[in-house]
Amino acid sequence: MTTTNRQRLQWYLDAEQKILMQQSVETAEGEKLTFASLATVRREIERLQALIARENQGGRRSLIRRNYLE
């Protein structure tokens, strides 16, 4: 099953909340996320939000159009 950007974003939002409540979060790869990981988690949230916003604005279509013009 493919994880969508929205699912990924939700996972990171949940992880952020758990980290703020000082609960343990573990990634699929077994990496433990702690308070020290919070900045990385927040950057990933911002990146995914921007990616989703671009998708909603037809980002893929403009990418195809740009590649065609090059």
BELVENBEL-V873020 format. One record per backbone hydrogen bond with DSSP energy under -1.0 kcal/mol. CO is the residue of the C=O (numbers start at 1). NH is the residue of the N-H. E is the energy in kcal/mol with one decimal. If there is no record, write none. Layout:
{{CO & NH & E} {CO & NH & E}}
This chain:
{{4 & 8 & -2.5} {5 & 9 & -2.7} {6 & 10 & -2.4} {7 & 11 & -2.2} {8 & 12 & -2.3} {9 & 13 & -2.5} {10 & 14 & -2.6} {11 & 15 & -2.5} {12 & 16 & -2.6} {13 & 17 & -2.0} {14 & 18 & -2.3} {15 & 19 & -2.7} {16 & 20 & -2.4} {17 & 21 & -1.6} {18 & 23 & -3.3} {19 & 22 & -1.8} {25 & 33 & -3.3} {27 & 30 & -1.8} {31 & 27 & -2.7} {33 & 25 & -1.0} {34 & 37 & -1.8} {35 & 38 & -1.4} {37 & 41 & -2.4} {38 & 42 & -2.7} {39 & 43 & -2.1} {40 & 44 & -2.1} {41 & 45 & -2.1} {42 & 46 & -2.3} {43 & 47 & -2.5} {44 & 48 & -2.6} {45 & 49 & -2.5} {46 & 50 & -2.2} {47 & 51 & -2.3} {48 & 52 & -2.7} {49 & 53 & -2.2} {50 & 54 & -2.3} {51 & 55 & -2.2} {52 & 56 & -2.4} {53 & 57 & -1.1} {54 & 59 & -2.6} {55 & 58 & -1.6} {58 & 62 & -1.9} {59 & 63 & -1.9} {60 & 64 & -2.3} {61 & 65 & -2.4} {62 & 66 & -2.5} {63 & 67 & -2.3} {64 & 68 & -2.1} {65 & 69 & -1.7} {66 & 70 & -1.3}}
